[in-house]
């Protein structure tokens, strides 16, 4: 496995963050879990589907079905979802939640989501580094939604999808915090992963595997006292915040 202490030490937006971080963006803290407490993705996931298998044929078919023209609304949403710089990344859930996670206005919520992102991201890397799966845009010779990240993505394994893991992990925790909004939050978490298909950055099996790793990581986080304390603080914080529809909310896209 590649040495990734630089990610935790430098506190990039998330482990799979893709550069270009704004100098003004607040830095998220370290994760909650020590490395040896992270879920073992190699134990949880099978190898990625091999070429010629029925599972890989499904990956190719889903890739064709989810194709969008650059610049159309779903492509633009996927491009926004691809940008994991903080605080932008957390704004993906603003419409579903009715609150924009913000380090000044909702510091407990922001801290919770930022810290758990490190754990979720790191949990994907045993499998990523073992298999180093080629991404769809490389295999097909096309482009992604965020060209500035493509050089990094070529070096980063496709399986499992880190973006999908983050989106689903955040959705699970936010749905727990706001159960009355759970359907909309989980739908947004699903769409966050589907954006990786629209972007030609991941295969469907990558996205599915990312969600499994996210669920395992969130389950493990619930046994951590610091996570539990931050979860309770975020719940209290949200209870005091008025709900509103942030500008630009027009419902989730299929």
Buried (B, 14 or more C-beta within 10 A) or exposed (E): EEEBEEBBEEBBBBBBBBEEBEEEBBEBEEBBBEEEEBBEBBEBBEEBBEEEEEBBEBBBEBBEEBEBEEEEEBBBBBBBBBBBBBBBBBBBBBBBBBBBBBBEEBBBBBBBBBBBBBBBBBBBBBBBBBBEBBBBBBBBEEEBBBEEBBEEBEEBBBBBBBBBBBBBBBBBBBBBBBEEBBEBBBBBBBBBBBBBBBBBBBBBBBBBBBBBBBBBBBEBBEEBEEBEEBBEBBBEBBEEEEEEEEEEEEEEBE
